């Protein structure tokens, strides 16, 4: 199982109450679906916190996050979704949003370190798809550069 993946519509829907999901669906039916841009913004926000941590190997795919960060990212994003549709943003959602912000602040400060991205393994060998075969023992120094 991959340890980094993109936030999906199913992740967001699973985080909504039935009333919130129905209101969201009605607004999306009229062509006003904010989800793609909100997923993009939230992913960028979360990746910035993770990158700032300095101890997490980042996925080269800018649309992905560590699996452990997806639920807090959804809590962060749902507040923005609810502001756009006909549902009152309750205290529980405000608290969940603040907890998500606090969680990402803790990642930035290095108090929490999510899982890093791993290279996919080659199915044939079980090793990374790119493998160093040999390395030259010679190193470039100022003494062996031409013109020095």
Buried (B, 14 or more C-beta within 10 A) or exposed (E): EEBBBBBEEEBBBEBBBEEBBEBBEEBBEEEEBBBEEBBBBBBEBBBEBBEBBEEBEBBEEEBBBBBEBBBBBBBBBBBBBBEBBEBEBEEEBEEBBEEBBEBBEBBBEEEBBBEBBEEEEEEEEEEEEEEEEEEEEEEEEEEEEEEE
